[in-house]
């Protein structure tokens, strides 16, 4: 049966790599890991499948939203006249 233990680990970051070391009693464990700096991207012609779409007043902008749907009050001419008088 294999026994697993949690070992405290120290790590330091230098450009493009992480140096990791851990100590358990008399044995020392060292590891080297490469950090990928490659940026992957994809394109789509379908706005509806995008993540993090823009929002107004916490309403995601999908389709044709009216001002009232996004929480913006519409002023009538009477409202404007009252404000300016």
ZIBEL-V144263 format. One record per residue. N is the residue number from 1. OMEGA is omega in degrees with one decimal (* if undefined). NEAR is the number of other C-alpha atoms within 12 Angstrom. Layout:
n omega near
N OMEGA NEAR
N OMEGA NEAR
This chain:
n omega near
1 -179.9 3
2 179.2 4
3 179.4 5
4 176.8 7
5 172.7 10
6 -177.6 9
7 175.1 15
8 -175.9 14
9 173.1 16
10 -179.7 17
11 174.0 16
12 -176.6 15
13 172.0 14
14 -176.6 13
15 176.0 12
16 174.7 14
17 175.6 16
18 176.0 18
19 -175.4 20
20 174.1 21
21 178.4 19
22 -179.1 20
23 173.8 17
24 -176.1 15
25 -175.8 10
26 -179.4 7
27 177.0 10
28 -179.5 15
29 176.4 17
30 177.6 16
31 176.6 17
32 -179.2 18
33 176.5 17
34 176.9 15
35 -179.4 14
36 176.6 11
37 -179.3 9
38 177.7 8
39 179.7 7
40 177.5 7
41 175.8 6
42 178.0 10
43 176.6 10
44 176.1 10
45 -177.6 8
46 -179.3 12
47 -174.6 15
48 179.3 14
49 -179.9 12
50 173.5 15
51 176.2 15
52 176.7 13
53 178.7 16
54 180.0 16
55 169.0 15
56 -177.3 17
57 178.6 13
58 175.2 13
59 -179.5 19
60 -176.4 20
61 176.9 21
62 179.2 20
63 -176.6 14
64 -178.0 10
65 174.3 15
66 178.6 15
67 -179.7 15
68 178.1 14
69 179.3 19
70 172.0 20
71 178.6 15
72 179.9 14
73 179.0 11
74 178.4 14
75 175.7 13
76 175.6 10
77 178.0 10
78 177.6 11
79 -179.8 12
80 178.5 11
81 178.4 10
82 179.7 10
83 -175.6 10
84 -178.2 8
85 * 7
